[in-house]
C-alpha cells in the first residue's frame, strides 16, 4: 500500500471505531476552547477539565480575561503546570483578540499563531474545531506516534509531521482523524506497551509488520 492508501484506510477504520470524534477538552465557547488547549500543554486533558470550571465560572467574557489579575489566574490554574506563563498567555490572548481582531478569534493558522502562547498544534485545532477548516492537522503526541508507527512519516518534528501527512489525508476528515488518534492512542496504540495483538490497524502498520516479521 502507498502511504496515502494506508492513511485513508486508517481514517476509515478509526472512524468506524470512534464515530464521535470530539475534543476531550470541555468548553462552551471558542475562547474557552483556546484557553483549554493552551492549558493542556505539558498537562493531561483530565487535569485541565478539573481546573477550567472554576476559571470559566469566574471569567466569562474576553473583557473579563483581558482585565484579569494575573496572580488570580495563576492560582486557579496552578496545578496545570507552567502556570505563570500560561496565565500571562491567557490574558495576552484576550487583550490581543480585543485590540487587533475586534473580539473575534482569527480563523487562520497564520493569524492564530500570532496570539501569545499559540503554536501550530493549537491553531490547527481551533481552525478545525471552531471554523471547520479542511486539512487541519493537529500534530500532538498521539498523532505523531501513530503516524510514525504506521509508516506515514519518519520524523517526530511536529511541523514536519503536519506538513507531510496533510496531503495524505482526506481534507474533510483530517481534523476528526486527529481527535480519533488521541482516543486510539489512549486505548490501544499507547507509547508504552501498545496492544498490537488486538489493534484494528496492525495489518497496515509498518511497525507491527517489522516487529513481527510480516511481509
N, C-alpha and C positions, 0 to 999 in steps of 0.2 A: 504493500500500500504506500502511496505517496503521503507526505506529511499532511497535505490538505485533506486527503481521504481519511486519514487517521483522525484528524481534528473534527471533521464532520461526523464521523462515526461516534466519537466521544461525546460530541454535543448531543446527538440523538439519544444515546444510551443514558446519559446523565439527566436529560430532560424527562425520560420515562421514569427514572428512579426518583428524581426530585422535581415533581411538576410545579411545586410552589417555590419559585426562585425569588426569594426576597432577602434583603439585607437583614442580618441578625441584630443590628443596632436599632434600638427603639427611638422613634422620633415622631413628632406630629407636624413638622414643617421643614422646608428645605434648610433653613438656617440651623434648626436643631440637629438635622442630619449632618450638616457640615461640622458642627461642634462635636458630635459623637464620633465622627471619623477622625477628627483631629485628636480627640482624647484616646482613641484606640491605638495610637502609635506606641509600641512597646508596652501594650496593655491588652488584656483579653476583652472581648466584647461583653462577656458576662459581667466583668467588673465595671465597665463603662455603664452598662444598663442599671447597675446598682447605684451609681453616682448621679447620673443625669436627672432622675426625678426631682431631687432637691434643687438642682441648678435650674431646671426648666420651670419649676413652680415659683421660684424667686425672681427670675429674669424672663420676661415674656416677649419683649419686643427688641428689635435691633437697637432702638434708643436706650433701652434698659442696659444692654450689654455694652454699648458704646460709652456709657457714663458709669459703668460699674467700678467698684473699688477692687483693685487687683488683688489685694490681700484677702478680701472676702471670697473671690472666685478661687483663689489658691486653696483656701481652707476647705472649700466644698469638694474640689477635685483632687485633693492631696493624694488619695490612695491610688490614683491612676498613674502616678509616676511622672517625673519631669514636669511637675505641676506648675512651677513658676513660669517656665517658657510657654506652656500650654495656656495658662491664664492670660499672659500677655498677648498671645496669638488670638485668642477668642475675642478679647476686647479690640485688638487691632483690626481683625476681620470685620467686625461690626462697624467700626469707625470708617474703614475704607469703603465698605459697601454703601454706607450712607453718603459719604462725601464724593465718591467717584462714580457710583453706579445707581444713584437715585434710589437707594434702598432695595434694589433688586439684585439678587445673586447672579453674577455673569453666567452665560450659558456655553462658553467655550473653554476648552482645556487651557488655551493660551492665557485667557483673561483670568481664569480661576487660579492659576499658578502665580499670579501677581499678588494674591492675598497672603497675608502673613501666615506662615506655617503650612501652606497648602502645596503639596507636591503633586506629581502626576497621578499617583495612585488615588489620592483624594479627589483630584479634579476629574478623573475619568469616572469615578463612582458617582459624583454629583451630576456630571453630564449625562451619564447613562440612566441613573435612577430618577432624577428630577426632570431632565429635559429629554429623556428617551433618545439620546443621540446614538445613531447606528455606529457600530465599530468601536464603542467604548470598551477598553480592556483594562481591568483593574488588576495590576500585577502585584498581588500581595504574596505572602509567603507560601500559601497553599497553591495558588495558581502557578507560581514559579516552580515549585517542587513537582507538581503534576505534569506541567509542560515538559520538564526535563526528563521525567521518567517515561513519558510517552514517546520521547524522541522528537518532539516538535522543535526543541531548541537545545543548545548545548552551552548555555550561559546562565548565570544567576544574577546578572545585572538587570534590575527591573525595567529600565528603559529599553534595553535590547530585547528582553522577553516581550514586552508590549509591542515593539516595532516589528519583530519577526513573526509573532503569532497573529497579529491583526489581519493580514491578508489570507491567513489560513482558515479563518472563522467566518461563518455566515454573519454579515454585519448586524442583522436584526437580532441575532442570538447571542452575540458576544458578551454583552453585559450580564445577561442572565446566566450564561455559562460560567462566568467568573464567580457568581454567587453560588452556583451549584458545585464548583470546585471546592469552595470553603466547606460545604456540607459533606462532600465526598472525602475531602482531606481529613476531616474530623472523624468520620465514621470508619473509613477503610484505608485510604492512602495517607496514613499518618507519617510524620517524619521518622519516627522510630517504630519498629515492628509493624509495618503495614500488613494488612490482611490480604496478601496476594492470592491466597488459595480460594477466596470467595469473591475476589474482585471482578466486577462485571466488565472490566476493560483489560483483563490480563492477556487476552488473545491478541490485542493490538498494542500492548505495552512493550516498548523496547527493553526496558529494564527487566521485566519479568522473563522475556524470552532469553535475554543474555544470562541471567542468573540461573535459569532452569535449562539452558542449552536447547531452547526450542527454535527450530528453523522457521 
